Amino acid sequence: MNQMLAYLAAVFITLPIPLTIIVYLIMRKTVKNKKKSLHVTVNSMTLIYVLAVPAALFVIFERSFISYVFILLILLLSLFVFLHWKVKEEIVFKKAFKGFWRFSFLLFVSLHISLTIYGLAYRLMTL
């Protein structure tokens, strides 16, 4: 049972794009609202992409980058809290975190796609 959960987690981390499409389609059928289903998908898949990027970096460069990703996330959250304070002159942490979370999704999806393309090109050139 534990081994099956480990394999399932490995598939989720290595193949997040098909999983994102599946989650979106399921949410679209259950919620029946495209915008809300997109938001639910983004909120639920961000953590998967945050885990998938260090895994892809490890596979490509054979080095762990998880501490750098963690530091990047802390800096991004700090930036979003600071910007929220500058614009609103009052910190509503829930709204600042929501912006950080959605931006993290966009950033890590972009990084994952870029790393996938780079990794494939790198492996093809070393053949």
Backbone as a printed PyTorch tensor [residue, N CA C, xyz], in Angstrom:
tensor([[[  0.8210,  -1.1930,   0.0000],
         [  0.0000,   0.0000,   0.0000],
         [  0.8710,   1.2650,   0.0000]],

        [[  1.9030,   1.2800,   0.8680],
         [  2.7880,   2.4460,   0.9230],
         [  3.5430,   2.6220,  -0.3910]],

        [[  3.9380,   1.4960,  -0.9870],
         [  4.6630,   1.5630,  -2.2440],
         [  3.7620,   2.0960,  -3.3550]],

        [[  2.5020,   1.7280,  -3.3260],
         [  1.5630,   2.2100,  -4.3310],
         [  1.3550,   3.7210,  -4.1760]],

        [[  1.2630,   4.2130,  -2.9530],
         [  1.1380,   5.6480,  -2.7200],
         [  2.3890,   6.3900,  -3.1810]],

        [[  3.5420,   5.7880,  -2.9740],
         [  4.7940,   6.4050,  -3.4250],
         [  4.8240,   6.4870,  -4.9480]],

        [[  4.4000,   5.4250,  -5.6310],
         [  4.3480,   5.4540,  -7.0910],
         [  3.3410,   6.4930,  -7.5990]],

        [[  2.2030,   6.5840,  -6.9290],
         [  1.1890,   7.5590,  -7.3210],
         [  1.7110,   8.9820,  -7.1380]],

        [[  2.3820,   9.2470,  -6.0410],
         [  2.9770,  10.5720,  -5.8140],
         [  4.0510,  10.8640,  -6.8510]],

        [[  4.8390,   9.8630,  -7.2120],
         [  5.8790,  10.0560,  -8.2280],
         [  5.2710,  10.3930,  -9.5830]],

        [[  4.1740,   9.7520,  -9.9330],
         [  3.5020,  10.0480, -11.2050],
         [  2.9490,  11.4720, -11.1860]],

        [[  2.3400,  11.8780, -10.0690],
         [  1.8020,  13.2330,  -9.9690],
         [  2.8940,  14.2830, -10.1150]],

        [[  4.0490,  14.0120,  -9.5280],
         [  5.1290,  14.9890,  -9.5620],
         [  5.8100,  15.0150, -10.9230]],

        [[  5.9190,  13.8750, -11.5780],
         [  6.6020,  13.8480, -12.8700],
         [  5.6900,  14.1950, -14.0470]],

        [[  4.4110,  14.0300, -13.8940],
         [  3.4660,  14.3270, -14.9780],
         [  2.3590,  15.2860, -14.5190]],

        [[  2.7030,  16.4880, -14.0840],
         [  1.6540,  17.3650, -13.5480],
         [  0.7450,  17.9800, -14.6200]],

        [[  1.2090,  18.1070, -15.8430],
         [  0.3770,  18.7490, -16.8690],
         [ -0.8460,  17.8920, -17.2210]],

        [[ -0.6840,  16.5820, -17.4790],
         [ -1.8900,  15.7720, -17.6990],
         [ -2.8070,  15.7390, -16.4670]],

        [[ -2.1980,  15.7380, -15.2900],
         [ -2.9970,  15.7560, -14.0620],
         [ -3.7800,  17.0610, -13.9490]],

        [[ -3.1700,  18.1640, -14.3410],
         [ -3.8540,  19.4550, -14.3080],
         [ -5.0630,  19.4460, -15.2410]],

        [[ -4.8860,  18.8810, -16.4110],
         [ -5.9980,  18.8060, -17.3690],
         [ -7.1180,  17.9300, -16.8110]],

        [[ -6.7540,  16.8150, -16.2080],
         [ -7.7680,  15.9190, -15.6230],
         [ -8.5090,  16.6130, -14.4960]],

        [[ -7.7830,  17.2810, -13.6030],
         [ -8.4230,  17.9880, -12.4820],
         [ -9.3410,  19.0830, -13.0090]],

        [[ -8.8870,  19.8250, -14.0210],
         [ -9.7300,  20.8830, -14.5850],
         [-11.0140,  20.3150, -15.1810]],

        [[-10.8930,  19.2200, -15.9340],
         [-12.0890,  18.6280, -16.5450],
         [-13.0630,  18.1050, -15.4950]],

        [[-12.5280,  17.5050, -14.4460],
         [-13.3930,  17.0200, -13.3580],
         [-14.0720,  18.1920, -12.6660]],

        [[-13.3120,  19.2450, -12.3800],
         [-13.8920,  20.4190, -11.7210],
         [-14.9150,  21.1130, -12.6090]],

        [[-14.6590,  21.1300, -13.8930],
         [-15.5980,  21.7650, -14.8140],
         [-16.9290,  21.0270, -14.8560]],

        [[-16.8670,  19.6900, -14.7520],
         [-18.1040,  18.9000, -14.7410],
         [-18.8490,  19.0570, -13.4160]],

        [[-18.1020,  19.1420, -12.2990],
         [-18.7680,  19.2090, -10.9950],
         [-19.2190,  20.6200, -10.6390]],

        [[-18.4070,  21.6210, -10.9330],
         [-18.7290,  22.9940, -10.5420],
         [-19.6580,  23.6590, -11.5480]],

        [[-19.5080,  23.3310, -12.8150],
         [-20.3200,  23.8780, -13.9110],
         [-20.0970,  25.3820, -14.1110]],

        [[-18.9200,  25.8510, -13.7280],
         [-18.5440,  27.2400, -13.9290],
         [-17.0690,  27.2440, -14.3250]],

        [[-16.7660,  27.7220, -15.5310],
         [-15.4040,  27.6360, -16.0520],
         [-14.4140,  28.4210, -15.2010]],

        [[-14.7870,  29.6130, -14.7890],
         [-13.8780,  30.4610, -14.0180],
         [-13.5930,  29.8490, -12.6470]],

        [[-14.6250,  29.4050, -11.9740],
         [-14.4470,  28.8080, -10.6460],
         [-13.6680,  27.4960, -10.7300]],

        [[-13.9320,  26.7020, -11.7660],
         [-13.2050,  25.4450, -11.9140],
         [-11.7310,  25.7050, -12.2150]],

        [[-11.4310,  26.7690, -12.9590],
         [-10.0500,  27.1340, -13.2120],
         [ -9.3520,  27.5470, -11.9160]],

        [[-10.0320,  28.3330, -11.0890],
         [ -9.4540,  28.7550,  -9.8140],
         [ -9.2140,  27.5660,  -8.8810]],

        [[-10.1490,  26.6510,  -8.8370],
         [ -9.9780,  25.4620,  -7.9940],
         [ -8.8040,  24.6260,  -8.4920]],

        [[ -8.6860,  24.4920,  -9.7990],
         [ -7.5770,  23.7320, -10.3760],
         [ -6.2410,  24.3850, -10.0570]],

        [[ -6.1510,  25.6910, -10.2430],
         [ -4.9090,  26.4030,  -9.9460],
         [ -4.5530,  26.2540,  -8.4740]],

        [[ -5.5170,  26.4470,  -7.5990],
         [ -5.2440,  26.3500,  -6.1630],
         [ -4.8260,  24.9510,  -5.7420]],

        [[ -5.3970,  23.9460,  -6.3630],
         [ -5.0740,  22.5820,  -5.9590],
         [ -3.8030,  22.0480,  -6.6040]],

        [[ -3.3950,  22.5930,  -7.7470],
         [ -2.2380,  22.0600,  -8.4630],
         [ -0.9390,  22.8150,  -8.1990]],

        [[ -1.0040,  23.9410,  -7.5250],
         [  0.2060,  24.7260,  -7.2880],
         [  1.2520,  23.9340,  -6.5320]],

        [[  0.8600,  23.2500,  -5.4890],
         [  1.8160,  22.4780,  -4.7000],
         [  2.4690,  21.3730,  -5.5320]],

        [[  1.7110,  20.7570,  -6.4150],
         [  2.2720,  19.7170,  -7.2770],
         [  3.3700,  20.3050,  -8.1580]],

        [[  3.1350,  21.4740,  -8.7320],
         [  4.1520,  22.1060,  -9.5720],
         [  5.3550,  22.5680,  -8.7570]],

        [[  5.1050,  23.0450,  -7.5410],
         [  6.2200,  23.4500,  -6.6730],
         [  7.1050,  22.2450,  -6.3600]],

        [[  6.5360,  21.0810,  -6.2440],
         [  7.3190,  19.8610,  -6.0070],
         [  7.9240,  19.3120,  -7.3030]],

        [[  7.2570,  19.5490,  -8.4270],
         [  7.7280,  18.9950,  -9.6960],
         [  8.9670,  19.7170, -10.2220]],

        [[  9.0800,  21.0030,  -9.9690],
         [ 10.2290,  21.7560, -10.4820],
         [ 11.5360,  21.2830,  -9.8430]],

        [[ 11.6310,  21.1530,  -8.5040],
         [ 12.8830,  20.6150,  -7.9470],
         [ 13.1680,  19.1840,  -8.3930]],

        [[ 12.1180,  18.4060,  -8.6200],
         [ 12.3270,  17.0410,  -9.1100],
         [ 12.9160,  17.0660, -10.5160]],

        [[ 12.4020,  17.9440, -11.3680],
         [ 12.9450,  18.0660, -12.7250],
         [ 14.3770,  18.5970, -12.6940]],

        [[ 14.6310,  19.5600, -11.8300],
         [ 15.9930,  20.0870, -11.6920],
         [ 16.9570,  18.9960, -11.2290]],

        [[ 16.4920,  18.1490, -10.3180],
         [ 17.3340,  17.0630,  -9.8240],
         [ 17.6490,  16.0600, -10.9310]],

        [[ 16.6620,  15.7470, -11.7450],
         [ 16.8630,  14.7990, -12.8420],
         [ 17.8270,  15.3700, -13.8850]],

        [[ 17.6820,  16.6460, -14.1980],
         [ 18.5130,  17.2540, -15.2380],
         [ 19.9380,  17.5000, -14.7550]],

        [[ 20.0740,  18.1190, -13.5850],
         [ 21.3900,  18.5530, -13.1240],
         [ 22.0100,  17.6440, -12.0640]],

        [[ 21.2750,  16.6310, -11.6230],
         [ 21.7350,  15.6640, -10.6180],
         [ 22.2020,  16.3640,  -9.3400]],

        [[ 21.4590,  17.3680,  -8.9470],
         [ 21.7270,  18.1540,  -7.7530],
         [ 20.4020,  18.6110,  -7.1770]],

        [[ 20.3130,  18.6970,  -5.8670],
         [ 19.0730,  19.1180,  -5.2380],
         [ 18.9880,  20.6400,  -5.1720]],

        [[ 17.8540,  21.1660,  -5.5950],
         [ 17.6120,  22.6060,  -5.5850],
         [ 16.4250,  22.9590,  -4.7060]],

        [[ 16.0020,  22.0640,  -3.8460],
         [ 14.7910,  22.3030,  -3.0610],
         [ 14.9560,  23.4630,  -2.0930]],

        [[ 16.1610,  23.6590,  -1.5700],
         [ 16.3680,  24.7830,  -0.6510],
         [ 16.2550,  26.1080,  -1.3990]],

        [[ 16.7420,  26.1550,  -2.6340],
         [ 16.6120,  27.3710,  -3.4330],
         [ 15.1490,  27.6670,  -3.7640]],

        [[ 14.3960,  26.6370,  -4.0460],
         [ 12.9710,  26.8130,  -4.3340],
         [ 12.2530,  27.3220,  -3.0860]],

        [[ 12.5980,  26.7860,  -1.9300],
         [ 11.9970,  27.2260,  -0.6770],
         [ 12.3260,  28.6990,  -0.4120]],

        [[ 13.5690,  29.0940,  -0.6350],
         [ 13.9680,  30.4890,  -0.4490],
         [ 13.2340,  31.3920,  -1.4400]],

        [[ 13.1000,  30.9350,  -2.6920],
         [ 12.3620,  31.6920,  -3.6930],
         [ 10.9100,  31.9090,  -3.2580]],

        [[ 10.2880,  30.8810,  -2.7220],
         [  8.9050,  31.0010,  -2.2650],
         [  8.7780,  31.9960,  -1.1110]],

        [[  9.7170,  31.9620,  -0.1840],
         [  9.6880,  32.9120,   0.9320],
         [  9.8660,  34.3450,   0.4260]],

        [[ 10.7940,  34.5340,  -0.5090],
         [ 11.0070,  35.8730,  -1.0700],
         [  9.7850,  36.3620,  -1.8450]],

        [[  9.1630,  35.4650,  -2.6050],
         [  7.9520,  35.8440,  -3.3390],
         [  6.8200,  36.2310,  -2.3970]],

        [[  6.6350,  35.4570,  -1.3410],
         [  5.5880,  35.7840,  -0.3730],
         [  5.8790,  37.1240,   0.2890]],

        [[  7.1290,  37.3660,   0.6370],
         [  7.5020,  38.6520,   1.2290],
         [  7.2200,  39.7970,   0.2670]],

        [[  7.5490,  39.5840,  -1.0050],
         [  7.2960,  40.6060,  -2.0140],
         [  5.8030,  40.8870,  -2.1450]],

        [[  4.9880,  39.8490,  -2.1630],
         [  3.5500,  40.0490,  -2.2990],
         [  2.9530,  40.7330,  -1.0810]],

        [[  3.4340,  40.4060,   0.1120],
         [  2.9500,  41.0860,   1.3190],
         [  3.3710,  42.5560,   1.2840]],

        [[  4.6130,  42.8210,   0.8800],
         [  5.0870,  44.1960,   0.7920],
         [  4.2820,  44.9950,  -0.2320]],

        [[  4.0780,  44.4220,  -1.4190],
         [  3.3000,  45.1180,  -2.4550],
         [  1.8620,  45.3560,  -2.0150]],

        [[  1.2880,  44.3990,  -1.3330],
         [ -0.0730,  44.5460,  -0.8370],
         [ -0.1410,  45.6890,   0.1740]],

        [[  0.8670,  45.7780,   1.0300],
         [  0.9270,  46.8560,   2.0070],
         [  1.1000,  48.2140,   1.3220]],

        [[  1.9470,  48.2630,   0.2780],
         [  2.1770,  49.5200,  -0.4270],
         [  0.9130,  50.0030,  -1.1550]],

        [[  0.1850,  49.0770,  -1.7530],
         [ -0.9960,  49.4640,  -2.5370],
         [ -2.1850,  49.7540,  -1.6340]],

        [[ -2.4480,  48.8860,  -0.6790],
         [ -3.6510,  49.0030,   0.1540],
         [ -3.4100,  49.7270,   1.4720]],

        [[ -2.1470,  49.9270,   1.8540],
         [ -1.7510,  50.5350,   3.1170],
         [ -2.2510,  49.7570,   4.3330]],

        [[ -2.6540,  48.5470,   4.0970],
         [ -3.1040,  47.6550,   5.1590],
         [ -2.9040,  46.2370,   4.6390]],

        [[ -2.3900,  45.3700,   5.4660],
         [ -2.1100,  44.0120,   5.0110],
         [ -3.3010,  43.1120,   5.3340]],

        [[ -3.8920,  42.5820,   4.2960],
         [ -4.8840,  41.5240,   4.4260],
         [ -4.1700,  40.2730,   3.9300]],

        [[ -3.6780,  39.4960,   4.8780],
         [ -2.7940,  38.3890,   4.5270],
         [ -3.4590,  37.3880,   3.5990]],

        [[ -4.7370,  37.1840,   3.7490],
         [ -5.4410,  36.2230,   2.8870],
         [ -5.3680,  36.6400,   1.4190]],

        [[ -5.5620,  37.9180,   1.1430],
         [ -5.5000,  38.3950,  -0.2370],
         [ -4.0680,  38.3750,  -0.7660]],

        [[ -3.1120,  38.7450,   0.0730],
         [ -1.7090,  38.7130,  -0.3440],
         [ -1.2850,  37.2790,  -0.6420]],

        [[ -1.7110,  36.3370,   0.1900],
         [ -1.3630,  34.9340,  -0.0210],
         [ -2.0240,  34.3870,  -1.2790]],

        [[ -3.2550,  34.8150,  -1.5430],
         [ -3.9520,  34.3610,  -2.7490],
         [ -3.2100,  34.8160,  -4.0080]],

        [[ -2.7480,  36.0560,  -4.0190],
         [ -1.9690,  36.5440,  -5.1560],
         [ -0.6510,  35.8120,  -5.2870]],

        [[  0.0080,  35.5800,  -4.1620],
         [  1.2650,  34.8220,  -4.1560],
         [  1.0460,  33.4140,  -4.6860]],

        [[ -0.0090,  32.7720,  -4.2540],
         [ -0.2880,  31.3840,  -4.6390],
         [ -0.5550,  31.2750,  -6.1370]],

        [[ -1.3300,  32.1950,  -6.6680],
         [ -1.6410,  32.1700,  -8.1010],
         [ -0.4210,  32.5230,  -8.9460]],

        [[  0.3720,  33.4860,  -8.4880],
         [  1.6010,  33.8180,  -9.2010],
         [  2.5690,  32.6390,  -9.1660]],

        [[  2.6330,  31.9510,  -8.0250],
         [  3.4980,  30.7750,  -7.9160],
         [  3.0820,  29.7110,  -8.9180]],

        [[  1.7860,  29.5340,  -9.1090],
         [  1.3160,  28.5700, -10.1000],
         [  1.8340,  28.9410, -11.4840]],

        [[  1.6600,  30.1980, -11.8720],
         [  2.1240,  30.6240, -13.1950],
         [  3.6340,  30.4730, -13.3380]],

        [[  4.3600,  30.8590, -12.3090],
         [  5.8190,  30.7660, -12.3430],
         [  6.2810,  29.3240, -12.4580]],

        [[  5.7320,  28.4470, -11.6260],
         [  6.2040,  27.0720, -11.5990],
         [  5.7020,  26.2580, -12.7950]],

        [[  4.5550,  26.5930, -13.3510],
         [  4.1290,  25.9400, -14.5960],
         [  5.0940,  26.3270, -15.7180]],

        [[  5.4370,  27.6140, -15.7800],
         [  6.3970,  28.0710, -16.7930],
         [  7.7550,  27.4050, -16.6070]],

        [[  8.2160,  27.3400, -15.3730],
         [  9.4900,  26.6790, -15.1020],
         [  9.4460,  25.2030, -15.4660]],

        [[  8.3400,  24.5440, -15.1540],
         [  8.2220,  23.1190, -15.4380],
         [  8.2370,  22.8620, -16.9460]],

        [[  7.5050,  23.6630, -17.6920],
         [  7.4930,  23.4990, -19.1500],
         [  8.8770,  23.7760, -19.7290]],

        [[  9.5240,  24.8420, -19.2590],
         [ 10.8670,  25.1720, -19.7320],
         [ 11.8620,  24.0690, -19.4040]],

        [[ 11.7990,  23.5550, -18.1890],
         [ 12.7110,  22.4820, -17.7890],
         [ 12.4480,  21.1990, -18.5650]],

        [[ 11.1980,  20.9260, -18.8750],
         [ 10.8690,  19.7410, -19.6620],
         [ 11.4570,  19.8600, -21.0650]],

        [[ 11.2870,  21.0130, -21.6850],
         [ 11.8430,  21.2220, -23.0220],
         [ 13.3660,  21.1620, -22.9810]],

        [[ 13.9710,  21.8280, -21.9940],
         [ 15.4210,  21.8160, -21.8660],
         [ 15.9410,  20.3990, -21.6250]],

        [[ 15.2850,  19.6730, -20.7290],
         [ 15.7100,  18.3100, -20.4220],
         [ 15.6230,  17.3880, -21.6240]],

        [[ 14.5350,  17.5070, -22.3770],
         [ 14.3980,  16.6850, -23.5800],
         [ 15.4600,  17.0340, -24.6140]],

        [[ 15.6980,  18.3300, -24.8270],
         [ 16.7140,  18.7390, -25.7980],
         [ 18.1080,  18.2970, -25.3440]],

        [[ 18.3850,  18.4200, -24.0620],
         [ 19.6860,  18.0300, -23.5230],
         [ 19.9230,  16.5210, -23.6950]],

        [[ 18.9030,  15.7280, -23.3940],
         [ 19.0330,  14.2800, -23.5330],
         [ 19.1750,  13.8640, -24.9960]],

        [[ 18.4610,  14.5280, -25.8860],
         [ 18.5740,  14.2180, -27.3070],
         [ 19.9480,  14.5740, -27.8630]],

        [[ 20.5260,  15.6390, -27.3680],
         [ 21.8500,  16.0400, -27.8530],
         [ 22.9750,  15.1680, -27.3030]],

        [[ 22.7470,  14.5120, -26.1720],
         [ 23.7820,  13.6510, -25.6050],
         [ 23.7130,  12.2370, -26.1390]],

        [[ 22.7460,  11.9470, -26.9600],
         [ 22.6490,  10.5970, -27.5440],
         [ 23.6870,  10.3680, -28.5990]]])
